[in-house]
Amino acid sequence: MVDSGSQGVPVSALRTEICDRLGVRYPIIQTGMGWVATPELVAAVSNAGAIGFLAAATLRPQDVAAEIDKVKALTDQPFGVNFLMDAPGADIISDAIIAAGVKAAGYNRAPSAELIGKLKDAGVVCVPTCGAPKHAVKAQQLGADIIIVQGGEGGGHTGSIPTSLLVSECADAVDVPVVAAGGFRDGRGLVAALAFGARGIAMGTRFLLTRESPVPPQTAERYLAAAMTDVIVTTEIDGMPQRVVLNELVRGLESGSGLGKLWNALRSALAFRKLSGASIPDLIRSAISMQRNERLSRSQVLMAANAPMLARRAMTEGDPVHGYLPSGTVAGVIDDRPSCAELIERIMNEAEATLKSMAP
């Protein structure tokens, strides 16, 4: 492992402000992937010296407190909770985060100044994810303590600017620490991110393919078999650009009729309502907020109901044919499924070796 002080904490260039602000040993964040970032995965990441974020966006708001308790039963290390501030029950989730003394809160779509202020007043570190410099600037104005900047290589909803260019520009545009996301899997990537001006890295796909991830073997195998050219961007899942592993579902959606897509989305919306416990008025308010903040058409808003249920089919039900596979391009160069501890140790050792190899 990297050079350490008497408390086992790295004293090299790899210890950044991210470590100090989040109270962790290593500047690595596990992103809050829906259906994937379970208490078991979050705790494994945090126990290994990085920080995990529990995915609350795919939980019923009233269940979040219990899931936080599960994480706390598995680790005494800092962790975070990721949620959507414009979704029904966001206030309930915020209250649960504060009541449990969770270290950090992650969010992206439609940040709420009121909720951010409430979290900050309680000492919660606010960590939004942004995909454009102007959004990073706005996030800082709203009170972000750390900003995750995701480039076009990132999985799920994504933009078109490469990570290397986006991170550098955002690091120059804001005063708070920036964390790079999109295309990271190893120690060389961590060193590169630091060179771009980031103070750490965030990874989703790489942690999705660890032993503590809940992703069923048959779904993981589709990720491990994918080449970089198999990871594409489509708007057919929910109306917004998403990077995914190309599979039978995506091929069918891209060749299907508009009416068929909307019908499937309506069925997904009703299924998600049953699963989440949200009322019809709640879903309508969330849809209006999404349409306003994301500048989506009515059909795109309806299609957005597809994503959670189609992802659940692959990530929890083990059906990678009829579910969709959100993925960073990096899936094309991942060929193993280590434990979180093994992965993080590997990353830090490689980063230290890379820095040493660059020294005169």
ROLODO-715086 format. One record per residue (C-alpha): x, y, z; residue in one letter; chain; residue number from 1. Coordinates in steps of 0.1 Angstrom, whole numbers, plus 5000, padded with zeros to 4 digits. Example, Ala and Ser with C-alpha at 12.3 -4.5 7.8 and 13.67 -1.06 7.14 Angstrom:
<<5123; 4955; 5078>; 'A'; 'A'; 1>,
<<5137; 4989; 5071>; 'S'; 'A'; 2>,
% end
This chain:
<<5000; 5000; 5000>; 'M'; 'A'; 1>,
<<5011; 5036; 4997>; 'V'; 'A'; 2>,
<<5035; 5053; 5021>; 'D'; 'A'; 3>,
<<5017; 5059; 5054>; 'S'; 'A'; 4>,
<<5021; 5078; 5086>; 'G'; 'A'; 5>,
<<5017; 5063; 5121>; 'S'; 'A'; 6>,
<<4979; 5062; 5117>; 'Q'; 'A'; 7>,
<<4980; 5043; 5084>; 'G'; 'A'; 8>,
<<4970; 5074; 5064>; 'V'; 'A'; 9>,
<<4988; 5082; 5031>; 'P'; 'A'; 10>,
<<5012; 5111; 5033>; 'V'; 'A'; 11>,
<<5020; 5112; 4996>; 'S'; 'A'; 12>,
<<5006; 5134; 4969>; 'A'; 'A'; 13>,
<<4977; 5110; 4968>; 'L'; 'A'; 14>,
<<4962; 5125; 4999>; 'R'; 'A'; 15>,
<<4941; 5154; 4988>; 'T'; 'A'; 16>,
<<4915; 5177; 5001>; 'E'; 'A'; 17>,
<<4889; 5151; 4993>; 'I'; 'A'; 18>,
<<4904; 5128; 5020>; 'C'; 'A'; 19>,
<<4902; 5156; 5046>; 'D'; 'A'; 20>,
<<4867; 5168; 5037>; 'R'; 'A'; 21>,
<<4852; 5134; 5037>; 'L'; 'A'; 22>,
<<4873; 5118; 5064>; 'G'; 'A'; 23>,
<<4887; 5090; 5043>; 'V'; 'A'; 24>,
<<4921; 5076; 5035>; 'R'; 'A'; 25>,
<<4919; 5076; 4997>; 'Y'; 'A'; 26>,
<<4904; 5101; 4972>; 'P'; 'A'; 27>,
<<4881; 5076; 4956>; 'I'; 'A'; 28>,
<<4843; 5079; 4955>; 'I'; 'A'; 29>,
<<4819; 5051; 4946>; 'Q'; 'A'; 30>,
<<4789; 5066; 4929>; 'T'; 'A'; 31>,
<<4753; 5061; 4940>; 'G'; 'A'; 32>,
<<4741; 5037; 4912>; 'M'; 'A'; 33>,
<<4705; 5028; 4914>; 'G'; 'A'; 34>,
<<4698; 4992; 4923>; 'W'; 'A'; 35>,
<<4736; 4986; 4926>; 'V'; 'A'; 36>,
<<4748; 5009; 4954>; 'A'; 'A'; 37>,
<<4734; 4987; 4982>; 'T'; 'A'; 38>,
<<4744; 4989; 5019>; 'P'; 'A'; 39>,
<<4768; 4959; 5013>; 'E'; 'A'; 40>,
<<4786; 4976; 4985>; 'L'; 'A'; 41>,
<<4787; 5010; 5002>; 'V'; 'A'; 42>,
<<4801; 4995; 5034>; 'A'; 'A'; 43>,
<<4828; 4974; 5015>; 'A'; 'A'; 44>,
<<4840; 5005; 4997>; 'V'; 'A'; 45>,
<<4841; 5026; 5029>; 'S'; 'A'; 46>,
<<4858; 4999; 5049>; 'N'; 'A'; 47>,
<<4885; 4997; 5022>; 'A'; 'A'; 48>,
<<4894; 5034; 5028>; 'G'; 'A'; 49>,
<<4874; 5051; 5000>; 'A'; 'A'; 50>,
<<4838; 5064; 5004>; 'I'; 'A'; 51>,
<<4806; 5047; 4992>; 'G'; 'A'; 52>,
<<4774; 5064; 4984>; 'F'; 'A'; 53>,
<<4741; 5046; 4990>; 'L'; 'A'; 54>,
<<4716; 5049; 4961>; 'A'; 'A'; 55>,
<<4684; 5063; 4975>; 'A'; 'A'; 56>,
<<4668; 5073; 4942>; 'A'; 'A'; 57>,
<<4655; 5037; 4937>; 'T'; 'A'; 58>,
<<4643; 5033; 4973>; 'L'; 'A'; 59>,
<<4610; 5044; 4989>; 'R'; 'A'; 60>,
<<4618; 5076; 5008>; 'P'; 'A'; 61>,
<<4604; 5060; 5040>; 'Q'; 'A'; 62>,
<<4628; 5031; 5037>; 'D'; 'A'; 63>,
<<4660; 5052; 5034>; 'V'; 'A'; 64>,
<<4665; 5055; 5071>; 'A'; 'A'; 65>,
<<4665; 5017; 5075>; 'A'; 'A'; 66>,
<<4689; 5013; 5046>; 'E'; 'A'; 67>,
<<4712; 5039; 5062>; 'I'; 'A'; 68>,
<<4711; 5019; 5095>; 'D'; 'A'; 69>,
<<4722; 4988; 5075>; 'K'; 'A'; 70>,
<<4752; 5006; 5062>; 'V'; 'A'; 71>,
<<4761; 5018; 5097>; 'K'; 'A'; 72>,
<<4758; 4982; 5110>; 'A'; 'A'; 73>,
<<4784; 4971; 5084>; 'L'; 'A'; 74>,
<<4809; 5000; 5087>; 'T'; 'A'; 75>,
<<4820; 5027; 5112>; 'D'; 'A'; 76>,
<<4836; 5046; 5083>; 'Q'; 'A'; 77>,
<<4822; 5077; 5065>; 'P'; 'A'; 78>,
<<4797; 5071; 5037>; 'F'; 'A'; 79>,
<<4772; 5091; 5017>; 'G'; 'A'; 80>,
<<4737; 5089; 5004>; 'V'; 'A'; 81>,
<<4728; 5099; 4968>; 'N'; 'A'; 82>,
<<4693; 5110; 4959>; 'F'; 'A'; 83>,
<<4672; 5132; 4935>; 'L'; 'A'; 84>,
<<4663; 5165; 4949>; 'M'; 'A'; 85>,
<<4633; 5170; 4926>; 'D'; 'A'; 86>,
<<4618; 5135; 4932>; 'A'; 'A'; 87>,
<<4589; 5128; 4956>; 'P'; 'A'; 88>,
<<4601; 5124; 4992>; 'G'; 'A'; 89>,
<<4634; 5143; 4988>; 'A'; 'A'; 90>,
<<4627; 5161; 5021>; 'D'; 'A'; 91>,
<<4622; 5128; 5039>; 'I'; 'A'; 92>,
<<4655; 5115; 5026>; 'I'; 'A'; 93>,
<<4673; 5147; 5036>; 'S'; 'A'; 94>,
<<4659; 5144; 5071>; 'D'; 'A'; 95>,
<<4671; 5108; 5073>; 'A'; 'A'; 96>,
<<4706; 5118; 5062>; 'I'; 'A'; 97>,
<<4707; 5145; 5089>; 'I'; 'A'; 98>,
<<4692; 5123; 5116>; 'A'; 'A'; 99>,
<<4717; 5095; 5110>; 'A'; 'A'; 100>,
<<4747; 5118; 5109>; 'G'; 'A'; 101>,
<<4756; 5106; 5074>; 'V'; 'A'; 102>,
<<4788; 5122; 5062>; 'K'; 'A'; 103>,
<<4779; 5133; 5027>; 'A'; 'A'; 104>,
<<4749; 5138; 5004>; 'A'; 'A'; 105>,
<<4751; 5134; 4966>; 'G'; 'A'; 106>,
<<4727; 5148; 4941>; 'Y'; 'A'; 107>,
<<4725; 5161; 4905>; 'N'; 'A'; 108>,
<<4692; 5169; 4888>; 'R'; 'A'; 109>,
<<4674; 5201; 4898>; 'A'; 'A'; 110>,
<<4693; 5209; 4931>; 'P'; 'A'; 111>,
<<4672; 5226; 4958>; 'S'; 'A'; 112>,
<<4688; 5256; 4975>; 'A'; 'A'; 113>,
<<4665; 5249; 5005>; 'E'; 'A'; 114>,
<<4676; 5213; 5009>; 'L'; 'A'; 115>,
<<4712; 5221; 5003>; 'I'; 'A'; 116>,
<<4711; 5248; 5030>; 'G'; 'A'; 117>,
<<4694; 5224; 5054>; 'K'; 'A'; 118>,
<<4721; 5197; 5048>; 'L'; 'A'; 119>,
<<4750; 5221; 5051>; 'K'; 'A'; 120>,
<<4736; 5236; 5083>; 'D'; 'A'; 121>,
<<4736; 5200; 5097>; 'A'; 'A'; 122>,
<<4773; 5196; 5087>; 'G'; 'A'; 123>,
<<4766; 5172; 5058>; 'V'; 'A'; 124>,
<<4792; 5175; 5030>; 'V'; 'A'; 125>,
<<4773; 5183; 4997>; 'C'; 'A'; 126>,
<<4786; 5165; 4967>; 'V'; 'A'; 127>,
<<4766; 5172; 4934>; 'P'; 'A'; 128>,
<<4775; 5157; 4900>; 'T'; 'A'; 129>,
<<4777; 5180; 4870>; 'C'; 'A'; 130>,
<<4784; 5175; 4833>; 'G'; 'A'; 131>,
<<4792; 5211; 4822>; 'A'; 'A'; 132>,
<<4813; 5240; 4835>; 'P'; 'A'; 133>,
<<4783; 5263; 4839>; 'K'; 'A'; 134>,
<<4765; 5236; 4860>; 'H'; 'A'; 135>,
<<4796; 5233; 4882>; 'A'; 'A'; 136>,
<<4797; 5271; 4887>; 'V'; 'A'; 137>,
<<4760; 5270; 4897>; 'K'; 'A'; 138>,
<<4766; 5241; 4920>; 'A'; 'A'; 139>,
<<4793; 5260; 4939>; 'Q'; 'A'; 140>,
<<4769; 5290; 4942>; 'Q'; 'A'; 141>,
<<4743; 5268; 4957>; 'L'; 'A'; 142>,
<<4767; 5255; 4983>; 'G'; 'A'; 143>,
<<4785; 5225; 4970>; 'A'; 'A'; 144>,
<<4815; 5214; 4990>; 'D'; 'A'; 145>,
<<4829; 5190; 4964>; 'I'; 'A'; 146>,
<<4818; 5187; 4928>; 'I'; 'A'; 147>,
<<4819; 5154; 4908>; 'I'; 'A'; 148>,
<<4825; 5163; 4872>; 'V'; 'A'; 149>,
<<4814; 5135; 4848>; 'Q'; 'A'; 150>,
<<4827; 5135; 4813>; 'G'; 'A'; 151>,
<<4812; 5118; 4782>; 'G'; 'A'; 152>,
<<4829; 5085; 4789>; 'E'; 'A'; 153>,
<<4807; 5081; 4821>; 'G'; 'A'; 154>,
<<4779; 5056; 4823>; 'G'; 'A'; 155>,
<<4742; 5064; 4825>; 'G'; 'A'; 156>,
<<4731; 5099; 4817>; 'H'; 'A'; 157>,
<<4760; 5116; 4801>; 'T'; 'A'; 158>,
<<4772; 5145; 4780>; 'G'; 'A'; 159>,
<<4795; 5147; 4750>; 'S'; 'A'; 160>,
<<4826; 5165; 4764>; 'I'; 'A'; 161>,
<<4856; 5141; 4771>; 'P'; 'A'; 162>,
<<4865; 5138; 4808>; 'T'; 'A'; 163>,
<<4900; 5152; 4803>; 'S'; 'A'; 164>,
<<4887; 5185; 4788>; 'L'; 'A'; 165>,
<<4857; 5188; 4811>; 'L'; 'A'; 166>,
<<4876; 5182; 4843>; 'V'; 'A'; 167>,
<<4903; 5207; 4835>; 'S'; 'A'; 168>,
<<4878; 5234; 4826>; 'E'; 'A'; 169>,
<<4857; 5228; 4857>; 'C'; 'A'; 170>,
<<4887; 5228; 4880>; 'A'; 'A'; 171>,
<<4896; 5263; 4866>; 'D'; 'A'; 172>,
<<4860; 5275; 4869>; 'A'; 'A'; 173>,
<<4853; 5267; 4906>; 'V'; 'A'; 174>,
<<4871; 5271; 4939>; 'D'; 'A'; 175>,
<<4859; 5239; 4956>; 'V'; 'A'; 176>,
<<4876; 5205; 4950>; 'P'; 'A'; 177>,
<<4866; 5187; 4918>; 'V'; 'A'; 178>,
<<4864; 5149; 4915>; 'V'; 'A'; 179>,
<<4868; 5134; 4880>; 'A'; 'A'; 180>,
<<4843; 5108; 4868>; 'A'; 'A'; 181>,
<<4840; 5090; 4835>; 'G'; 'A'; 182>,
<<4866; 5064; 4823>; 'G'; 'A'; 183>,
<<4884; 5056; 4856>; 'F'; 'A'; 184>,
<<4894; 5021; 4868>; 'R'; 'A'; 185>,
<<4931; 5021; 4879>; 'D'; 'A'; 186>,
<<4959; 5040; 4895>; 'G'; 'A'; 187>,
<<4972; 5055; 4863>; 'R'; 'A'; 188>,
<<4938; 5071; 4858>; 'G'; 'A'; 189>,
<<4939; 5085; 4894>; 'L'; 'A'; 190>,
<<4972; 5102; 4886>; 'V'; 'A'; 191>,
<<4959; 5115; 4853>; 'A'; 'A'; 192>,
<<4929; 5130; 4871>; 'A'; 'A'; 193>,
<<4951; 5148; 4895>; 'L'; 'A'; 194>,
<<4971; 5162; 4866>; 'A'; 'A'; 195>,
<<4939; 5175; 4850>; 'F'; 'A'; 196>,
<<4932; 5194; 4882>; 'G'; 'A'; 197>,
<<4909; 5170; 4900>; 'A'; 'A'; 198>,
<<4915; 5161; 4936>; 'R'; 'A'; 199>,
<<4902; 5125; 4933>; 'G'; 'A'; 200>,
<<4882; 5101; 4911>; 'I'; 'A'; 201>,
<<4846; 5088; 4912>; 'A'; 'A'; 202>,
<<4838; 5054; 4897>; 'M'; 'A'; 203>,
<<4805; 5036; 4890>; 'G'; 'A'; 204>,
<<4811; 5008; 4864>; 'T'; 'A'; 205>,
<<4844; 4997; 4881>; 'R'; 'A'; 206>,
<<4826; 4992; 4914>; 'F'; 'A'; 207>,
<<4796; 4976; 4897>; 'L'; 'A'; 208>,
<<4820; 4949; 4887>; 'L'; 'A'; 209>,
<<4832; 4940; 4922>; 'T'; 'A'; 210>,
<<4824; 4909; 4943>; 'R'; 'A'; 211>,
<<4803; 4930; 4968>; 'E'; 'A'; 212>,
<<4782; 4944; 4940>; 'S'; 'A'; 213>,
<<4747; 4929; 4939>; 'P'; 'A'; 214>,
<<4746; 4926; 4901>; 'V'; 'A'; 215>,
<<4737; 4890; 4892>; 'P'; 'A'; 216>,
<<4764; 4869; 4875>; 'P'; 'A'; 217>,
<<4746; 4867; 4842>; 'Q'; 'A'; 218>,
<<4744; 4905; 4841>; 'T'; 'A'; 219>,
<<4780; 4910; 4851>; 'A'; 'A'; 220>,
<<4790; 4886; 4823>; 'E'; 'A'; 221>,
<<4775; 4909; 4797>; 'R'; 'A'; 222>,
<<4796; 4938; 4811>; 'Y'; 'A'; 223>,
<<4828; 4917; 4812>; 'L'; 'A'; 224>,
<<4822; 4905; 4776>; 'A'; 'A'; 225>,
<<4817; 4940; 4762>; 'A'; 'A'; 226>,
<<4843; 4957; 4741>; 'A'; 'A'; 227>,
<<4846; 4995; 4742>; 'M'; 'A'; 228>,
<<4828; 4997; 4708>; 'T'; 'A'; 229>,
<<4798; 4979; 4725>; 'D'; 'A'; 230>,
<<4793; 5007; 4749>; 'V'; 'A'; 231>,
<<4772; 5033; 4731>; 'I'; 'A'; 232>,
<<4750; 5064; 4738>; 'V'; 'A'; 233>,
<<4713; 5061; 4732>; 'T'; 'A'; 234>,
<<4683; 5084; 4738>; 'T'; 'A'; 235>,
<<4657; 5056; 4734>; 'E'; 'A'; 236>,
<<4656; 5045; 4770>; 'I'; 'A'; 237>,
<<4643; 5077; 4786>; 'D'; 'A'; 238>,
<<4646; 5104; 4761>; 'G'; 'A'; 239>,
<<4680; 5117; 4774>; 'M'; 'A'; 240>,
<<4715; 5106; 4763>; 'P'; 'A'; 241>,
<<4725; 5075; 4782>; 'Q'; 'A'; 242>,
<<4757; 5055; 4778>; 'R'; 'A'; 243>,
<<4749; 5018; 4779>; 'V'; 'A'; 244>,
<<4761; 4984; 4768>; 'V'; 'A'; 245>,
<<4744; 4976; 4735>; 'L'; 'A'; 246>,
<<4720; 4946; 4740>; 'N'; 'A'; 247>,
<<4688; 4932; 4726>; 'E'; 'A'; 248>,
<<4666; 4957; 4745>; 'L'; 'A'; 249>,
<<4684; 4987; 4731>; 'V'; 'A'; 250>,
<<4684; 4973; 4696>; 'R'; 'A'; 251>,
<<4646; 4968; 4699>; 'G'; 'A'; 252>,
<<4640; 5003; 4713>; 'L'; 'A'; 253>,
<<4660; 5019; 4685>; 'E'; 'A'; 254>,
<<4640; 5001; 4659>; 'S'; 'A'; 255>,
<<4606; 5003; 4676>; 'G'; 'A'; 256>,
<<4577; 5027; 4669>; 'S'; 'A'; 257>,
<<4571; 5059; 4688>; 'G'; 'A'; 258>,
<<4537; 5048; 4700>; 'L'; 'A'; 259>,
<<4551; 5015; 4713>; 'G'; 'A'; 260>,
<<4579; 5033; 4732>; 'K'; 'A'; 261>,
<<4553; 5056; 4749>; 'L'; 'A'; 262>,
<<4531; 5026; 4758>; 'W'; 'A'; 263>,
<<4561; 5008; 4774>; 'N'; 'A'; 264>,
<<4570; 5040; 4793>; 'A'; 'A'; 265>,
<<4535; 5043; 4807>; 'L'; 'A'; 266>,
<<4536; 5008; 4819>; 'R'; 'A'; 267>,
<<4570; 5015; 4835>; 'S'; 'A'; 268>,
<<4556; 5046; 4852>; 'A'; 'A'; 269>,
<<4528; 5027; 4868>; 'L'; 'A'; 270>,
<<4551; 4999; 4879>; 'A'; 'A'; 271>,
<<4575; 5025; 4894>; 'F'; 'A'; 272>,
<<4546; 5042; 4912>; 'R'; 'A'; 273>,
<<4537; 5009; 4928>; 'K'; 'A'; 274>,
<<4573; 5001; 4938>; 'L'; 'A'; 275>,
<<4581; 5036; 4951>; 'S'; 'A'; 276>,
<<4548; 5043; 4968>; 'G'; 'A'; 277>,
<<4546; 5077; 4951>; 'A'; 'A'; 278>,
<<4512; 5091; 4945>; 'S'; 'A'; 279>,
<<4500; 5103; 4911>; 'I'; 'A'; 280>,
<<4502; 5140; 4922>; 'P'; 'A'; 281>,
<<4538; 5133; 4934>; 'D'; 'A'; 282>,
<<4548; 5118; 4900>; 'L'; 'A'; 283>,
<<4531; 5147; 4881>; 'I'; 'A'; 284>,
<<4550; 5173; 4902>; 'R'; 'A'; 285>,
<<4583; 5154; 4896>; 'S'; 'A'; 286>,
<<4576; 5152; 4859>; 'A'; 'A'; 287>,
<<4569; 5190; 4857>; 'I'; 'A'; 288>,
<<4601; 5197; 4876>; 'S'; 'A'; 289>,
<<4621; 5174; 4853>; 'M'; 'A'; 290>,
<<4605; 5190; 4822>; 'Q'; 'A'; 291>,
<<4614; 5225; 4834>; 'R'; 'A'; 292>,
<<4650; 5217; 4846>; 'N'; 'A'; 293>,
<<4660; 5193; 4818>; 'E'; 'A'; 294>,
<<4641; 5211; 4790>; 'R'; 'A'; 295>,
<<4624; 5179; 4779>; 'L'; 'A'; 296>,
<<4594; 5174; 4757>; 'S'; 'A'; 297>,
<<4563; 5157; 4772>; 'R'; 'A'; 298>,
<<4571; 5125; 4754>; 'S'; 'A'; 299>,
<<4606; 5125; 4768>; 'Q'; 'A'; 300>,
<<4593; 5131; 4803>; 'V'; 'A'; 301>,
<<4570; 5101; 4799>; 'L'; 'A'; 302>,
<<4599; 5080; 4785>; 'M'; 'A'; 303>,
<<4619; 5088; 4816>; 'A'; 'A'; 304>,
<<4598; 5064; 4836>; 'A'; 'A'; 305>,
<<4614; 5036; 4816>; 'N'; 'A'; 306>,
<<4649; 5039; 4832>; 'A'; 'A'; 307>,
<<4644; 5027; 4868>; 'P'; 'A'; 308>,
<<4623; 4997; 4859>; 'M'; 'A'; 309>,
<<4644; 4986; 4829>; 'L'; 'A'; 310>,
<<4675; 4989; 4850>; 'A'; 'A'; 311>,
<<4660; 4969; 4878>; 'R'; 'A'; 312>,
<<4653; 4941; 4854>; 'R'; 'A'; 313>,
<<4690; 4937; 4846>; 'A'; 'A'; 314>,
<<4705; 4947; 4880>; 'M'; 'A'; 315>,
<<4683; 4928; 4904>; 'T'; 'A'; 316>,
<<4663; 4903; 4884>; 'E'; 'A'; 317>,
<<4693; 4891; 4864>; 'G'; 'A'; 318>,
<<4678; 4897; 4829>; 'D'; 'A'; 319>,
<<4705; 4915; 4808>; 'P'; 'A'; 320>,
<<4684; 4908; 4776>; 'V'; 'A'; 321>,
<<4652; 4927; 4786>; 'H'; 'A'; 322>,
<<4668; 4951; 4810>; 'G'; 'A'; 323>,
<<4692; 4979; 4802>; 'Y'; 'A'; 324>,
<<4729; 4981; 4812>; 'L'; 'A'; 325>,
<<4741; 5016; 4821>; 'P'; 'A'; 326>,
<<4778; 5016; 4816>; 'S'; 'A'; 327>,
<<4808; 5037; 4812>; 'G'; 'A'; 328>,
<<4831; 5031; 4782>; 'T'; 'A'; 329>,
<<4856; 5017; 4807>; 'V'; 'A'; 330>,
<<4836; 4985; 4808>; 'A'; 'A'; 331>,
<<4853; 4975; 4776>; 'G'; 'A'; 332>,
<<4887; 4972; 4794>; 'V'; 'A'; 333>,
<<4875; 4956; 4826>; 'I'; 'A'; 334>,
<<4880; 4918; 4827>; 'D'; 'A'; 335>,
<<4877; 4908; 4864>; 'D'; 'A'; 336>,
<<4856; 4911; 4895>; 'R'; 'A'; 337>,
<<4878; 4918; 4925>; 'P'; 'A'; 338>,
<<4867; 4926; 4960>; 'S'; 'A'; 339>,
<<4864; 4963; 4968>; 'C'; 'A'; 340>,
<<4894; 4960; 4991>; 'A'; 'A'; 341>,
<<4915; 4944; 4965>; 'E'; 'A'; 342>,
<<4905; 4969; 4939>; 'L'; 'A'; 343>,
<<4912; 5000; 4960>; 'I'; 'A'; 344>,
<<4946; 4986; 4971>; 'E'; 'A'; 345>,
<<4955; 4979; 4935>; 'R'; 'A'; 346>,
<<4945; 5014; 4925>; 'I'; 'A'; 347>,
<<4965; 5031; 4952>; 'M'; 'A'; 348>,
<<4996; 5009; 4947>; 'N'; 'A'; 349>,
<<4996; 5016; 4910>; 'E'; 'A'; 350>,
<<4991; 5053; 4915>; 'A'; 'A'; 351>,
<<5020; 5054; 4939>; 'E'; 'A'; 352>,
<<5042; 5034; 4915>; 'A'; 'A'; 353>,
<<5031; 5057; 4886>; 'T'; 'A'; 354>,
<<5041; 5088; 4906>; 'L'; 'A'; 355>,
<<5075; 5073; 4915>; 'K'; 'A'; 356>,
<<5082; 5064; 4879>; 'S'; 'A'; 357>,
<<5076; 5100; 4869>; 'M'; 'A'; 358>,
<<5100; 5114; 4894>; 'A'; 'A'; 359>,
<<5135; 5125; 4881>; 'P'; 'A'; 360>,
% end
